[in-house]
Structure formats: structure tokens, C-alpha cells
Amino acid sequence: MIGAFFDIDGTLYRDSLLVEHFKKLIRYEVIDPKVWHSQAKQTFYDWDKRQGNYDDYLMEVVAVYINALKGIKKPEVEFVSNQVIRLKGERVYRYTRQRINWHIEQGHKVIFISGSPDFLVSKMAKKYGAIDFYGSVYHVDHENKFNGEITGMWDSTSKKKAIDHFVRKHNLDLRKSFAYGDTTGDLGMFEKVGHPIAINPAKELVYSILENINLAEKTEIIVERKDVIYKLKTGFDIM
């Protein structure tokens, strides 16, 4: 059986589900707006002006988000999660959506592996027809409140382990399988499969691909801008 593993943030979704969820939690006043303005706003603007590193920006926002969720009841977070998917769930890359549909038509097992919270990833998986998923787990206490502990799914090692789990569960042939991602956190998936595809990759991911002969030979690089999709060859210049 052939698997197709998809990262979500920056690969399917054209931003970060976590960041979108964070903003809506503030908008609905589940989280105090001061949290954003005092702790995450400047990092966001640095990235928005392309003066910062995307991974640094995202990890800083994640740290603020985790702390802000502590003590909040899960049903409140779930309500806002549903709003995110309802209002923003279609904000995806055309290429990736087409590939998901193609894999489903071919009878492949579409699986989402994302660093976003599992309560968001599960909803995107259902929306786009994925048969299985892994996201970062945000743990709750006996009162169903988030306790500040998480089991992350954004690093390369965790995603490798996730793939190993799905191979056993769904009897997948990795040599014929596909993986789609955009950051170095997806390298583990790329190394595992026969057909890795980098979509709008971060510079650090491109460097990592080019430094690995095996990955450079088998990885496709896709760039989607406006209504045009470009397929790039390895060996291009990186500015």
C-alpha cells in the first residue's frame, strides 16, 4: 500500500493553523489580548517584514500559545477550533489540494503529520479526506483544562517515528510512498519515502536537501505563487 504524508502549516494551509487559532482565541477573549501585544507581536512583525527567521518566529509564538492555554477548558478551545476550520479551512495551496485529491483517487493512504495542535489537525484531516493523522498533543488535567504539557510533532525525529507507526498500522511501502513538507522539521519524512516533495520550502530546508546527495536526487521542489505553480530543479541559486 502507498502512503502520502502531508505536513499542514505552510504545506497545505497557507500559514499556520496554530497562529490563526491563537489570534481567534484572543478575538473571542478566551485569551487576554495583552498576551499577543506584549509577547508575540514584535516577533510576528519581524517575520512579516522578512527580518526574522520563520522557525524562530513560529517557535516563539508556540511558546506563548502553550503558556496562554494553560488553565483554559478544552470545550472553549474546541469552539474556537471549529471557527478556524469553518472560516479559514479553505485557505490552502492549490497544488497541495490537487495532490491530496489525486492520491485519494489512486487509492493511496493520505495521512496528515503536523506540529499544529491535534484538535486542529483532526479537523483538517476530516475536511480533506485523510484517513489518519498525528498532531502535537496538548494535555489536559482531571478538570479538562489544558495543563501546559505537550507532546510535540514539529521536529524531524518525531515525524520519523510517526511514519514508522503508520507503516505498521497501514502496511505501507515507503519506497513507493510520498511526503510533502516545507521546513527542516519535515526532513525525517523526506528521508523515509521514495518520493519527497518540498512545497514553498524554507531556505534551511533547501540547503539541507542540496547537502544530501540522495535527497537532492529524489526530491521535487514546488513553488506556488499567485495562480502559477513552478517545479524547480536542484542546482538553482539560493539568495
HELIX and SHEET records of a PDB file:
HELIX    1   1 LEU A   17  ARG A   27  1                                  11    
HELIX    2   2 PRO A   33  VAL A   35  1                                   3    
HELIX    3   3 TRP A   36  ALA A   40  3                                   5    
HELIX    4   4 LYS A   41  ASP A   48  1                                   8    
HELIX    5   5 TYR A   54  LEU A   69  1                                  16    
HELIX    6   6 LYS A   74  LYS A   88  1                                  15    
HELIX    7   7 ARG A   94  GLU A  105  1                                  12    
HELIX    8   8 ASP A  118  TYR A  128  1                                  11    
HELIX    9   9 SER A  156  HIS A  170  1                                  15    
HELIX   10  10 LEU A  174  LYS A  176  5                                   3    
HELIX   11  11 THR A  184  ASP A  186  5                                   3    
HELIX   12  12 LEU A  187  LYS A  192  1                                   6    
HELIX   13  13 LYS A  203  LEU A  210  1                                   8    
HELIX   14  14 ILE A  213  LYS A  218  1                                   6    
SHEET    1   A 8 PHE A 146  THR A 151  0                                        
SHEET    2   A 8 ASP A 132  VAL A 140 -1                                        
SHEET    3   A 8 LYS A 109  PRO A 117  1                                        
SHEET    4   A 8 GLY A   3  PHE A   6  1                                        
SHEET    5   A 8 PHE A 178  GLY A 181  1                                        
SHEET    6   A 8 HIS A 195  ILE A 199  1                                        
SHEET    7   A 8 GLU A 220  ARG A 225  1                                        
SHEET    8   A 8 VAL A 228  LEU A 232 -1                                        
END                                                                             
